[in-house]
Amino acid sequence: QVQLVESGGGLVQAGGSLRLSCAASGRTFSTNTMGWFRQAPGKEREFVAAVIWSNAYTYYADSVKGRFTISGDNAKNTVYLQMNSLKPEDTAVYYCAARSSSIFRAPMRSTDFGSWGQGTQVTVSS
């Protein structure tokens, strides 16, 4: 069992920045890939970004590429999502996710991940 705890959400104006954090505990050997998903009201949960620790490979959704950066410290079992140039359409609950597989396959789906955090709200005002 892996426990994931997110922090760092909040309210920001369009064009602003936020940094989300996710700390993993428990069976962290099963966090070979960690990622972020988001879910806006009335919409399905969508992939945002992921990192595969074994080769430090990062992967982004087209909608956030160039604006968001995923990073972290595998030894500390922590992953971050730096979000810059935020837009109102980035408003959503952001979830941290983890899976044991280190194999990259696109697209990354929520069903590929077995561990989830409780989510943190990000609201971008126009």
N, CA, C and O atoms as a MOPAC input file, in Angstrom:
PM7 MOZYME 1SCF
protein

 N      0.84100 1    -1.19000 1     0.00000 1
 C      0.00000 1     0.00000 1     0.00000 1
 C      0.88400 1     1.25200 1     0.00000 1
 O      1.80700 1     1.37300 1     0.80600 1
 N      0.59300 1     2.16000 1    -0.90000 1
 C      1.30200 1     3.43300 1    -0.98200 1
 C      0.33600 1     4.55000 1    -0.60700 1
 O     -0.79800 1     4.59600 1    -1.08400 1
 N      0.79300 1     5.42400 1     0.23200 1
 C     -0.00100 1     6.60200 1     0.57300 1
 C      0.61000 1     7.81900 1    -0.11800 1
 O      1.82000 1     8.03800 1    -0.06600 1
 N     -0.24600 1     8.60100 1    -0.75900 1
 C      0.18500 1     9.79800 1    -1.46600 1
 C     -0.56300 1    10.99200 1    -0.88200 1
 O     -1.78500 1    10.96500 1    -0.73800 1
 N      0.18300 1    12.03000 1    -0.55000 1
 C     -0.41600 1    13.22400 1     0.02900 1
 C      0.02100 1    14.43700 1    -0.78300 1
 O      1.21100 1    14.73800 1    -0.87500 1
 N     -0.95000 1    15.12900 1    -1.36900 1
 C     -0.65800 1    16.32000 1    -2.15900 1
 C     -0.78500 1    17.57500 1    -1.30600 1
 O     -1.48800 1    17.60000 1    -0.29600 1
 N     -0.08500 1    18.61200 1    -1.74200 1
 C     -0.21500 1    19.92500 1    -1.12500 1
 C      0.15800 1    20.98100 1    -2.15500 1
 O      0.74900 1    20.67300 1    -3.19000 1
 N     -0.19300 1    22.22400 1    -1.86100 1
 C      0.23700 1    23.31900 1    -2.71100 1
 C     -0.82800 1    23.91900 1    -3.61000 1
 O     -0.54900 1    24.87800 1    -4.33000 1
 N     -2.02600 1    23.38900 1    -3.58900 1
 C     -3.07100 1    23.97600 1    -4.40900 1
 C     -3.51200 1    25.32300 1    -3.85800 1
 O     -3.09500 1    25.73600 1    -2.77700 1
 N     -4.36300 1    25.99800 1    -4.62000 1
 C     -4.86700 1    27.27800 1    -4.16300 1
 C     -5.48900 1    28.07200 1    -5.27900 1
 O     -5.78100 1    27.54800 1    -6.35400 1
 N     -5.69000 1    29.35000 1    -5.00800 1
 C     -6.29600 1    30.27700 1    -5.96200 1
 C     -5.21200 1    31.19900 1    -6.50700 1
 O     -4.43400 1    31.77700 1    -5.74800 1
 N     -5.17000 1    31.33000 1    -7.82600 1
 C     -4.16800 1    32.17500 1    -8.46000 1
 C     -4.79300 1    32.85300 1    -9.66700 1
 O     -5.72200 1    32.32300 1   -10.27600 1
 N     -4.28400 1    34.01800 1   -10.00700 1
 C     -4.77200 1    34.71500 1   -11.19800 1
 C     -4.15000 1    34.11700 1   -12.45100 1
 O     -3.07400 1    33.52000 1   -12.40600 1
 N     -4.83900 1    34.28700 1   -13.55600 1
 C     -4.31600 1    33.82400 1   -14.83700 1
 C     -2.93300 1    34.43300 1   -15.07500 1
 O     -2.70500 1    35.61800 1   -14.83200 1
 N     -2.03600 1    33.60400 1   -15.54800 1
 C     -0.66400 1    34.02000 1   -15.77200 1
 C      0.24800 1    33.75500 1   -14.59100 1
 O      1.46800 1    33.87900 1   -14.70100 1
 N     -0.33700 1    33.39400 1   -13.47200 1
 C      0.44100 1    33.13200 1   -12.27100 1
 C      1.00000 1    31.72800 1   -12.22200 1
 O      0.89200 1    30.96200 1   -13.18000 1
 N      1.60100 1    31.40200 1   -11.08500 1
 C      2.26300 1    30.11200 1   -10.90800 1
 C      1.86300 1    29.47100 1    -9.58600 1
 O      1.52400 1    30.14800 1    -8.61600 1
 N      1.91400 1    28.16300 1    -9.58300 1
 C      1.72800 1    27.37500 1    -8.36500 1
 C      2.64800 1    26.17800 1    -8.44100 1
 O      3.01300 1    25.72700 1    -9.52600 1
 N      3.01600 1    25.67100 1    -7.28800 1
 C      3.82500 1    24.45500 1    -7.21900 1
 C      3.11800 1    23.44600 1    -6.33800 1
 O      2.86600 1    23.69200 1    -5.15800 1
 N      2.80600 1    22.31200 1    -6.92700 1
 C      2.18700 1    21.22200 1    -6.18100 1
 C      3.26000 1    20.24500 1    -5.72300 1
 O      4.25700 1    20.03000 1    -6.41200 1
 N      3.04100 1    19.66100 1    -4.56000 1
 C      3.94400 1    18.64900 1    -4.02700 1
 C      3.16100 1    17.39000 1    -3.71800 1
 O      1.97300 1    17.43900 1    -3.39800 1
 N      3.84200 1    16.26300 1    -3.81800 1
 C      3.22700 1    14.98100 1    -3.48000 1
 C      4.26800 1    14.14100 1    -2.75900 1
 O      5.34500 1    13.87300 1    -3.29200 1
 N      3.93900 1    13.73400 1    -1.55400 1
 C      4.83400 1    12.90400 1    -0.76000 1
 C      4.27700 1    11.49500 1    -0.68700 1
 O      3.10500 1    11.29100 1    -0.37100 1
 N      5.13000 1    10.53000 1    -0.98100 1
 C      4.73700 1     9.12600 1    -0.93900 1
 C      5.30200 1     8.45900 1     0.30000 1
 O      6.42400 1     8.74600 1     0.71600 1
 N      4.51900 1     7.57000 1     0.88200 1
 C      4.97600 1     6.78500 1     2.03000 1
 C      4.40400 1     5.38000 1     1.91200 1
 O      3.52100 1     5.11600 1     1.09600 1
 N      4.92000 1     4.49600 1     2.73400 1
 C      4.46900 1     3.11100 1     2.67000 1
 C      5.34400 1     2.30200 1     1.73400 1
 O      6.57100 1     2.37200 1     1.81500 1
 N      4.73200 1     1.54100 1     0.85100 1
 C      5.46100 1     0.66200 1    -0.05900 1
 C      5.97500 1     1.45900 1    -1.25400 1
 O      5.49100 1     1.30000 1    -2.37400 1
 N      6.93900 1     2.29900 1    -1.00500 1
 C      7.40000 1     3.22400 1    -2.03900 1
 C      8.21000 1     2.54300 1    -3.13600 1
 O      8.55100 1     3.18100 1    -4.13200 1
 N      8.52400 1     1.26800 1    -2.97500 1
 C      9.19500 1     0.56100 1    -4.06300 1
 C      8.25000 1     0.37800 1    -5.24400 1
 O      8.68000 1     0.01400 1    -6.33800 1
 N      6.98400 1     0.62600 1    -5.02400 1
 C      5.99800 1     0.50300 1    -6.10700 1
 C      5.63800 1     1.85400 1    -6.70500 1
 O      4.55100 1     2.02400 1    -7.25900 1
 N      6.55900 1     2.82300 1    -6.59300 1
 C      6.32700 1     4.15500 1    -7.16500 1
 C      7.34800 1     4.43800 1    -8.25000 1
 O      7.93100 1     5.52200 1    -8.28500 1
 N      7.57200 1     3.48100 1    -9.13300 1
 C      8.56800 1     3.67000 1   -10.17800 1
 C      8.16200 1     4.71100 1   -11.19900 1
 O      9.01500 1     5.30100 1   -11.86300 1
 N      6.89400 1     4.93700 1   -11.32400 1
 C      6.36800 1     6.03300 1   -12.11900 1
 C      5.42600 1     6.82900 1   -11.23400 1
 O      4.55600 1     6.27000 1   -10.56600 1
 N      5.61300 1     8.13900 1   -11.23900 1
 C      4.69500 1     9.00900 1   -10.52300 1
 C      4.18000 1    10.06100 1   -11.49000 1
 O      4.88300 1    10.49800 1   -12.40100 1
 N      2.95100 1    10.44800 1   -11.27000 1
 C      2.35300 1    11.37900 1   -12.21000 1
 C      1.30500 1    12.26300 1   -11.56700 1
 O      0.96600 1    12.13400 1   -10.39100 1
 N      0.81800 1    13.15300 1   -12.38400 1
 C     -0.25600 1    14.06100 1   -11.98400 1
 C     -1.39600 1    13.95300 1   -12.98400 1
 O     -1.17800 1    13.90900 1   -14.19500 1
 N     -2.58700 1    13.91100 1   -12.47100 1
 C     -3.81200 1    13.96700 1   -13.25500 1
 C     -4.65600 1    15.11300 1   -12.71300 1
 O     -4.40800 1    15.61600 1   -11.61700 1
 N     -5.64400 1    15.51500 1   -13.48000 1
 C     -6.55700 1    16.54100 1   -12.99100 1
 C     -7.97100 1    16.23800 1   -13.45500 1
 O     -8.18900 1    15.56200 1   -14.46100 1
 N     -8.91500 1    16.75300 1   -12.69900 1
 C    -10.32200 1    16.55000 1   -13.02800 1
 C    -11.09200 1    17.82800 1   -12.75200 1
 O    -11.17700 1    18.29000 1   -11.61400 1
 N    -11.64600 1    18.38400 1   -13.80400 1
 C    -12.49100 1    19.56500 1   -13.69500 1
 C    -13.94100 1    19.12600 1   -13.51200 1
 O    -14.29200 1    18.00300 1   -13.87300 1
 N    -14.78500 1    19.99100 1   -12.95800 1
 C    -16.19700 1    19.62900 1   -12.74100 1
 C    -16.86700 1    19.19200 1   -14.03500 1
 O    -16.78800 1    19.87700 1   -15.05500 1
 N    -17.52000 1    18.05200 1   -13.97800 1
 C    -18.25400 1    17.55300 1   -15.13200 1
 C    -17.39400 1    16.92900 1   -16.21300 1
 O    -17.89300 1    16.56100 1   -17.27600 1
 N    -16.10600 1    16.81000 1   -15.94600 1
 C    -15.20300 1    16.23700 1   -16.94100 1
 C    -14.51800 1    14.99900 1   -16.39600 1
 O    -14.48700 1    14.76400 1   -15.18800 1
 N    -13.97000 1    14.21300 1   -17.31100 1
 C    -13.23800 1    13.02300 1   -16.90300 1
 C    -11.85100 1    13.41900 1   -16.38700 1
 O    -11.32500 1    14.48200 1   -16.71400 1
 N    -11.28800 1    12.54200 1   -15.58300 1
 C     -9.93300 1    12.76100 1   -15.09900 1
 C     -8.97200 1    12.63700 1   -16.27500 1
 O     -9.05700 1    11.69200 1   -17.05900 1
 N     -8.05200 1    13.60200 1   -16.39300 1
 C     -7.13300 1    13.59600 1   -17.51700 1
 C     -5.68400 1    13.63900 1   -17.05100 1
 O     -5.35700 1    14.17500 1   -15.99300 1
 N     -4.84500 1    13.06100 1   -17.87200 1
 C     -3.41500 1    13.01800 1   -17.59800 1
 C     -2.80000 1    14.39900 1   -17.75200 1
 O     -3.17300 1    15.15600 1   -18.64800 1
 N     -1.85100 1    14.72600 1   -16.87000 1
 C     -1.13300 1    16.00100 1   -16.94600 1
 C      0.35100 1    15.77200 1   -17.20500 1
 O      0.89800 1    16.28400 1   -18.18200 1
 N      1.00300 1    15.00500 1   -16.33700 1
 C      2.45200 1    14.80600 1   -16.47300 1
 C      2.86500 1    13.58300 1   -15.67700 1
 O      2.17900 1    13.17300 1   -14.74100 1
 N      4.00200 1    13.00200 1   -16.06200 1
 C      4.52100 1    11.85000 1   -15.33800 1
 C      6.03200 1    11.80300 1   -15.43700 1
 O      6.63000 1    12.35300 1   -16.36200 1
 N      6.63600 1    11.13800 1   -14.47100 1
 C      8.07600 1    10.91800 1   -14.47700 1
 C      8.34600 1     9.45900 1   -14.16600 1
 O      7.75900 1     8.88200 1   -13.25100 1
 N      9.24700 1     8.86900 1   -14.94800 1
 C      9.71600 1     7.50300 1   -14.71000 1
 C     11.08800 1     7.61600 1   -14.08900 1
 O     12.02900 1     8.08400 1   -14.73000 1
 N     11.20900 1     7.18600 1   -12.83200 1
 C     12.42700 1     7.45900 1   -12.07200 1
 C     13.65100 1     6.77100 1   -12.64200 1
 O     14.74600 1     7.33100 1   -12.58200 1
 N     13.50600 1     5.59200 1   -13.18500 1
 C     14.67800 1     4.80300 1   -13.58100 1
 C     15.54000 1     5.51000 1   -14.61800 1
 O     16.76100 1     5.35300 1   -14.61700 1
 N     14.92400 1     6.28100 1   -15.49600 1
 C     15.69300 1     7.01200 1   -16.51000 1
 C     15.36200 1     8.49600 1   -16.53000 1
 O     15.75000 1     9.22000 1   -17.44700 1
 N     14.63700 1     8.94200 1   -15.49900 1
 C     14.26500 1    10.35400 1   -15.36900 1
 C     13.47600 1    10.85500 1   -16.57900 1
 O     13.53400 1    12.03400 1   -16.92900 1
 N     12.75200 1     9.95400 1   -17.20200 1
 C     11.97200 1    10.34800 1   -18.38200 1
 C     10.71300 1    11.06300 1   -17.92700 1
 O     10.01000 1    10.59800 1   -17.03000 1
 N     10.43800 1    12.19100 1   -18.55000 1
 C      9.23100 1    12.94200 1   -18.25000 1
 C      8.32800 1    13.01300 1   -19.47300 1
 O      8.79000 1    13.00300 1   -20.61400 1
 N      7.04200 1    13.08500 1   -19.20500 1
 C      6.04900 1    13.06200 1   -20.28200 1
 C      4.91500 1    13.99600 1   -19.89800 1
 O      4.46900 1    14.00200 1   -18.75000 1
 N      4.44700 1    14.79000 1   -20.86100 1
 C      3.44500 1    15.80200 1   -20.58700 1
 C      2.27200 1    15.70900 1   -21.54800 1
 O      2.40800 1    15.27800 1   -22.69300 1
 N      1.12700 1    16.12200 1   -21.05400 1
 C     -0.01200 1    16.32500 1   -21.94000 1
 C      0.27800 1    17.54000 1   -22.81600 1
 O      0.94700 1    18.47500 1   -22.37500 1
 N     -0.21100 1    17.53400 1   -24.03100 1
 C      0.04000 1    18.64900 1   -24.93700 1
 C     -0.47000 1    19.96600 1   -24.36400 1
 O      0.10600 1    21.02400 1   -24.62000 1
 N     -1.54300 1    19.90300 1   -23.59500 1
 C     -2.16800 1    21.12300 1   -23.07900 1
 C     -1.30700 1    21.85000 1   -22.04900 1
 O     -1.52900 1    23.03100 1   -21.78100 1
 N     -0.32600 1    21.15500 1   -21.47200 1
 C      0.50100 1    21.78800 1   -20.43600 1
 C      1.97000 1    21.86100 1   -20.83700 1
 O      2.78000 1    22.44500 1   -20.11800 1
 N      2.31400 1    21.28000 1   -21.96400 1
 C      3.71200 1    21.24500 1   -22.38700 1
 C      4.25200 1    22.65900 1   -22.54200 1
 O      3.62400 1    23.51400 1   -23.16700 1
 N      5.43100 1    22.89400 1   -21.96100 1
 C      6.03000 1    24.21500 1   -22.01600 1
 C      5.61900 1    25.12500 1   -20.88400 1
 O      6.24000 1    26.16500 1   -20.66700 1
 N      4.57800 1    24.75000 1   -20.15500 1
 C      4.11500 1    25.56100 1   -19.01400 1
 C      4.30800 1    24.84900 1   -17.67700 1
 O      4.60000 1    25.48400 1   -16.66300 1
 N      4.14600 1    23.54300 1   -17.68400 1
 C      4.27200 1    22.75200 1   -16.45900 1
 C      5.56400 1    21.94800 1   -16.49100 1
 O      6.02900 1    21.53400 1   -17.55200 1
 N      6.13300 1    21.73600 1   -15.31000 1
 C      7.33700 1    20.92000 1   -15.19000 1
 C      7.17900 1    19.95500 1   -14.02800 1
 O      6.87800 1    20.35900 1   -12.90500 1
 N      7.38600 1    18.68000 1   -14.31000 1
 C      7.35300 1    17.67400 1   -13.25600 1
 C      8.78100 1    17.36500 1   -12.83800 1
 O      9.66700 1    17.22900 1   -13.68200 1
 N      8.99800 1    17.25700 1   -11.55400 1
 C     10.32600 1    16.95400 1   -11.04200 1
 C     10.15900 1    16.24200 1    -9.71800 1
 O      9.04100 1    16.02400 1    -9.25100 1
 N     11.26900 1    15.88400 1    -9.12300 1
 C     11.13700 1    15.24300 1    -7.83600 1
 C     12.42000 1    14.63000 1    -7.34900 1
 O     13.48200 1    14.76900 1    -7.95500 1
 N     12.29200 1    13.95900 1    -6.25300 1
 C     13.42400 1    13.30600 1    -5.61200 1
 C     12.97400 1    11.89100 1    -5.26500 1
 O     12.21800 1    11.67500 1    -4.31800 1
 N     13.45600 1    10.93900 1    -6.05000 1
 C     13.03500 1     9.56200 1    -5.83500 1
 C     13.44800 1     9.06400 1    -4.45600 1
 O     12.71500 1     8.30700 1    -3.81900 1
 N     14.62000 1     9.48800 1    -3.99800 1
 C     15.10000 1     9.04800 1    -2.68400 1
 C     14.19800 1     9.55700 1    -1.56900 1
 O     14.04000 1     8.90700 1    -0.53600 1
 N     13.60800 1    10.73200 1    -1.79100 1
 C     12.71400 1    11.30100 1    -0.78600 1
 C     11.26700 1    10.96900 1    -1.08800 1
 O     10.35900 1    11.36600 1    -0.35700 1
 N     11.05800 1    10.22500 1    -2.19000 1
 C      9.69500 1     9.81700 1    -2.55600 1
 C      8.76700 1    11.01300 1    -2.66800 1
 O      7.63900 1    11.00100 1    -2.17400 1
 N      9.26600 1    12.03500 1    -3.32400 1
 C      8.49100 1    13.25800 1    -3.48300 1
 C      8.50300 1    13.67700 1    -4.94300 1
 O      9.53300 1    13.60900 1    -5.61300 1
 N      7.36700 1    14.10400 1    -5.42000 1
 C      7.27200 1    14.60800 1    -6.78500 1
 C      6.58900 1    15.97100 1    -6.74200 1
 O      5.70600 1    16.22000 1    -5.92200 1
 N      7.01900 1    16.84100 1    -7.64500 1
 C      6.49400 1    18.19300 1    -7.70900 1
 C      5.90300 1    18.46100 1    -9.09200 1
 O      6.26100 1    17.82400 1   -10.08200 1
 N      5.00200 1    19.41000 1    -9.12000 1
 C      4.48800 1    19.90900 1   -10.39600 1
 C      4.53100 1    21.43200 1   -10.34100 1
 O      3.72600 1    22.07000 1    -9.66200 1
 N      5.48300 1    21.99400 1   -11.06500 1
 C      5.58700 1    23.44500 1   -11.17300 1
 C      4.69400 1    23.88800 1   -12.32200 1
 O      4.86600 1    23.45700 1   -13.46200 1
 N      3.74800 1    24.74600 1   -12.00700 1
 C      2.77900 1    25.19100 1   -13.00300 1
 C      2.94300 1    26.68700 1   -13.22600 1
 O      2.70900 1    27.48600 1   -12.31900 1
 N      3.34100 1    27.05800 1   -14.41800 1
 C      3.53300 1    28.45300 1   -14.78500 1
 C      2.53200 1    28.85100 1   -15.86100 1
 O      1.91800 1    27.99900 1   -16.50400 1
 N      2.37900 1    30.14400 1   -16.04400 1
 C      1.47100 1    30.68300 1   -17.07200 1
 C      0.10400 1    30.01800 1   -16.98600 1
 O     -0.44800 1    29.56800 1   -17.99000 1
 N     -0.42100 1    29.96600 1   -15.79400 1
 C     -1.68500 1    29.26500 1   -15.57700 1
 C     -2.83300 1    29.95200 1   -16.29600 1
 O     -2.87700 1    31.17500 1   -16.42600 1
 N     -3.75400 1    29.13000 1   -16.75500 1
 C     -4.93100 1    29.59400 1   -17.47600 1
 C     -6.18700 1    29.16800 1   -16.73000 1
 O     -6.15000 1    28.19900 1   -15.97300 1
 N     -7.30200 1    29.87500 1   -16.92900 1
 C     -8.54600 1    29.45800 1   -16.26200 1
 C     -8.91300 1    28.00000 1   -16.55800 1
 O     -9.49200 1    27.32300 1   -15.70800 1
 N     -8.58600 1    27.52400 1   -17.73500 1
 C     -8.91800 1    26.14000 1   -18.08700 1
 C     -8.04400 1    25.11700 1   -17.35000 1
 O     -8.27600 1    23.91300 1   -17.46700 1
 N     -7.05100 1    25.57800 1   -16.59800 1
 C     -6.26700 1    24.67700 1   -15.75500 1
 C     -6.96300 1    24.41200 1   -14.42100 1
 O     -6.50600 1    23.58500 1   -13.63200 1
 N     -8.06700 1    25.11200 1   -14.17100 1
 C     -8.80600 1    24.92100 1   -12.93000 1
 C     -9.31600 1    23.49500 1   -12.83300 1
 O     -9.99900 1    23.00500 1   -13.73300 1
 N     -8.97800 1    22.83000 1   -11.72800 1
 C     -9.35100 1    21.42700 1   -11.54700 1
 C     -8.85900 1    20.96300 1   -10.18400 1
 O     -8.11600 1    21.66500 1    -9.49700 1
 N     -9.29000 1    19.77600 1    -9.81300 1
 C     -8.66200 1    19.08600 1    -8.68700 1
 C     -7.50500 1    18.28400 1    -9.26200 1
 O     -7.68600 1    17.50500 1   -10.19700 1
 N     -6.33800 1    18.47300 1    -8.71000 1
 C     -5.13300 1    17.79400 1    -9.18700 1
 C     -4.81200 1    16.62200 1    -8.25900 1
 O     -4.77800 1    16.75800 1    -7.03600 1
 N     -4.58000 1    15.47100 1    -8.88300 1
 C     -4.30700 1    14.24400 1    -8.14900 1
 C     -2.90800 1    13.73300 1    -8.45000 1
 O     -2.46800 1    13.71700 1    -9.60000 1
 N     -2.23100 1    13.32400 1    -7.41500 1
 C     -0.96100 1    12.62300 1    -7.55800 1
 C     -1.25300 1    11.13500 1    -7.70700 1
 O     -2.16400 1    10.60600 1    -7.07000 1
 N     -0.47600 1    10.46400 1    -8.55200 1
 C     -0.69800 1     9.04500 1    -8.78900 1
 C      0.64400 1     8.33400 1    -8.88800 1
 O      1.66100 1     8.94200 1    -9.22200 1
 N      0.63100 1     7.05700 1    -8.59900 1
 C      1.85800 1     6.25800 1    -8.67900 1
 C      1.53500 1     4.86000 1    -9.19600 1
 O      0.42800 1     4.35200 1    -9.01800 1
 N      2.52400 1     4.25600 1    -9.83500 1
 C      2.38900 1     2.87800 1   -10.29400 1
 C      3.74100 1     2.20600 1   -10.19900 1
 O      4.77000 1     2.87800 1   -10.13800 1
 N      3.74500 1     0.89700 1   -10.18700 1
 C      4.99000 1     0.15800 1   -10.03900 1
 C      5.72700 1     0.00600 1   -11.36400 1
 O      6.95000 1    -0.13700 1   -11.36500 1
 N      5.02700 1     0.03200 1   -12.47900 1
 C      5.67600 1    -0.16100 1   -13.76600 1
 C      6.54900 1     1.03800 1   -14.12100 1
 O      6.19600 1     2.18800 1   -13.86000 1
 N      7.69600 1     0.73700 1   -14.72500 1
 C      8.58100 1     1.78800 1   -15.23300 1
 C      8.63000 1     1.76200 1   -16.75500 1
 O      9.52200 1     2.35300 1   -17.36400 1
 N      7.68600 1     1.08800 1   -17.35500 1
 C      7.61600 1     1.02000 1   -18.80900 1
 C      6.79600 1     2.20300 1   -19.31000 1
 O      5.69800 1     2.48000 1   -18.82800 1
 N      7.37400 1     2.89400 1   -20.30200 1
 C      6.65100 1     4.02300 1   -20.86100 1
 C      5.75300 1     3.56200 1   -21.99200 1
 O      6.16700 1     2.82300 1   -22.88400 1
 N      4.53700 1     4.01000 1   -21.93200 1
 C      3.58400 1     3.73800 1   -23.01000 1
 C      2.60000 1     4.89300 1   -23.05000 1
 O      1.98100 1     5.24200 1   -22.04500 1
 N      2.47100 1     5.47300 1   -24.22600 1
 C      1.54100 1     6.59300 1   -24.37900 1
 C      0.29300 1     6.12000 1   -25.11700 1
 O      0.37800 1     5.25200 1   -25.98500 1
 N     -0.86000 1     6.68300 1   -24.77700 1
 C     -1.06100 1     7.68900 1   -23.72700 1
 C     -1.08300 1     7.06000 1   -22.34100 1
 O     -1.32400 1     5.86200 1   -22.19500 1
 N     -0.83300 1     7.86600 1   -21.34200 1
 C     -0.92200 1     7.38100 1   -19.97700 1
 C     -2.34300 1     7.60500 1   -19.48300 1
 O     -2.87100 1     8.71400 1   -19.56000 1
 N     -2.94100 1     6.56400 1   -18.98500 1
 C     -4.33100 1     6.60400 1   -18.55200 1
 C     -4.40900 1     6.46700 1   -17.03700 1
 O     -3.50600 1     5.92700 1   -16.39800 1
 N     -5.48300 1     6.95700 1   -16.48900 1
 C     -5.65600 1     6.84800 1   -15.04200 1
 C     -5.71900 1     5.38600 1   -14.61300 1
 O     -5.34000 1     5.05100 1   -13.49100 1
 N     -6.19000 1     4.52500 1   -15.49100 1
 C     -6.28400 1     3.10000 1   -15.16000 1
 C     -4.91100 1     2.42800 1   -15.08300 1
 O     -4.79600 1     1.30300 1   -14.59600 1
 N     -3.87600 1     3.11400 1   -15.56100 1
 C     -2.51300 1     2.57900 1   -15.46600 1
 C     -1.91700 1     2.75300 1   -14.08000 1
 O     -0.88500 1     2.16100 1   -13.76600 1
 N     -2.56100 1     3.56100 1   -13.25000 1
 C     -2.01100 1     3.90500 1   -11.94000 1
 C     -2.87400 1     3.29400 1   -10.83700 1
 O     -4.10300 1     3.35400 1   -10.87300 1
 N     -2.18800 1     2.70600 1    -9.85500 1
 C     -2.92200 1     2.01900 1    -8.80600 1
 C     -3.02500 1     2.76000 1    -7.49800 1
 O     -3.83700 1     2.40300 1    -6.64300 1
 N     -2.21200 1     3.79200 1    -7.32600 1
 C     -2.22600 1     4.53800 1    -6.06600 1
 C     -2.54500 1     5.99600 1    -6.35000 1
 O     -2.05400 1     6.58000 1    -7.31600 1
 N     -3.37600 1     6.57100 1    -5.49300 1
 C     -3.85500 1     7.94100 1    -5.71200 1
 C     -3.86300 1     8.73600 1    -4.41900 1
 O     -4.10200 1     8.19700 1    -3.33800 1
 N     -3.59800 1    10.02800 1    -4.55200 1
 C     -3.77100 1    10.93700 1    -3.43200 1
 C     -5.20400 1    11.41500 1    -3.35000 1
 O     -6.05400 1    11.02800 1    -4.15200 1
 N     -5.45600 1    12.26000 1    -2.37200 1
 C     -6.81500 1    12.73000 1    -2.14300 1
 C     -7.17900 1    13.91200 1    -3.03300 1
 O     -8.35400 1    14.25900 1    -3.15700 1
 N     -6.18500 1    14.52500 1    -3.64700 1
 C     -6.42700 1    15.64200 1    -4.55300 1
 C     -6.26000 1    16.98700 1    -3.87500 1
 O     -6.47200 1    17.12800 1    -2.67100 1
 N     -5.87600 1    17.97400 1    -4.67200 1
 C     -5.74600 1    19.34000 1    -4.18700 1
 C     -6.34700 1    20.27900 1    -5.23400 1
 O     -6.10700 1    20.12000 1    -6.43100 1
 N     -7.11900 1    21.24700 1    -4.77900 1
 C     -7.83600 1    22.13500 1    -5.68800 1
 C     -6.92200 1    23.24000 1    -6.20800 1
 O     -6.21300 1    23.89700 1    -5.44700 1
 N     -6.96000 1    23.42300 1    -7.51600 1
 C     -6.28100 1    24.54100 1    -8.16500 1
 C     -7.34300 1    25.36000 1    -8.88800 1
 O     -8.06800 1    24.84100 1    -9.73700 1
 N     -7.42900 1    26.62900 1    -8.55000 1
 C     -8.39700 1    27.51700 1    -9.17700 1
 C     -7.66400 1    28.69900 1    -9.79100 1
 O     -6.92100 1    29.40300 1    -9.10700 1
 N     -7.87500 1    28.91200 1   -11.08100 1
 C     -7.23000 1    30.00700 1   -11.79800 1
 C     -8.30900 1    30.98700 1   -12.21500 1
 O     -9.21400 1    30.64400 1   -12.97600 1
 N     -8.21100 1    32.19600 1   -11.71800 1
 C     -9.21000 1    33.21300 1   -12.03700 1
 C     -8.77000 1    34.02600 1   -13.24500 1
 O     -7.57800 1    34.22900 1   -13.47300 1
 N     -9.73900 1    34.48300 1   -14.00700 1
 C     -9.43300 1    35.25600 1   -15.21500 1
 C     -9.35700 1    36.74000 1   -14.92500 1
 O     -9.10800 1    37.53400 1   -15.83300 1

